Amino acid sequence: MPDEESTEYYTLLCDDPSHEVVLIDCGPREMDVIRAVRKVTGLSLWHSRVLARQAPVTLLEGLSAYGAQSAVAVLQSVGARAEWRQEPESGERTAPSP
């Protein structure tokens, strides 16, 4: 059947890859940072405190660039050192070393 129509499939890549928010350091105003962590993550105050004290730690994953920038701005406004990063592709993550 030479006149048969062929079907082509394409994989579409997202224009806006997912991002993560990393809390690097609480700074001098730890309680304010804990409240900000609670605000951006929606976690309880206790869980937010545990996370903040484990810095550097990834707080959020799978965000758009705008969402990640907004969360970082909230954290930085209370004196925390935070940054947003593009999440590595699924194959780019390295295995933990023994």
N, C-alpha and C positions, 0 to 999 in steps of 0.2 A: 504494500500500500504506500506508494510514493507520495500521494497527496495528503497524507495524514498530518493533522496539525500536531505540533509538538508543544508540550507544556513546559515552561521554565519556572523554576522556583528560586526565589531570592531570600536571603536572610537579611533582614533590616537591622542595622545597628542603631541604637538609641543615640540621639544627638547629645543628650545630657547624661553622661555616665553617673553612676551613683557615687556619693561622697560620704565620708565619715568625719565625725567631730572628735578631736582628741584634746583632752584636758592635760596640759603639760605640768602646770604648777598652780597651786591655790593662791599663792601670794600671801600678803599679810592679813587679808580680810577673809579668813577661812569660813566663818559662819555665813557671810554674804555669798560666797561662792557656793556653799552647800545649798543655800536657797535658790541660787541661779541654776544649779544642776537639777534641783527638784523641778523648777519651772520648765526647763527645756526637755527633760526626760519623762516627766510625769510620775516619777518614782516617789516612794515615801521619803520622809525626811531622814529616817534611819538609813535606808539604802543609798540615798544621795550622799550622806556623810561617809559611808563606807567607800563609795566610789571616789569621792573627792580626796580621801586620804590615801588612796592607792595610786595617785597620779605618779607618772604618766599613765593614762588609761583612755581607751576608746569609749566615749559616752554614747554615741549614736552612729548607726550605719544605715546605708541605703537611702540617703537623702538627696534631694536635688541640690544643685550648687547654691541656689537662693536659700533653701532651708538650712543648709550647713553654714552659710555665711551669717544668717540671722542668729542661729544658735551660738556661734562664736562671738558675735557682737554682744549678745546678752552676757556671756561669761566674761568677756573683756571689760565690759562696763562696770563690773564689780571688782576688778583688779586681778582676775585670773589670767594666766597665760594659756591660751588655747589656739588651736589652728584647725583648719579643715583641709582634708586631703581627698584626692580621688582614690576610690577603692581600687585595689589591683584586680585585674581580671581573674576569673576562677582558676586558671592555670598558672598564674603568676605567683601565687602564694608559695612560700618556701616551707618545707617541712621543718618542724622544730628539731634542733640539734640535741643529741642525747646527753 
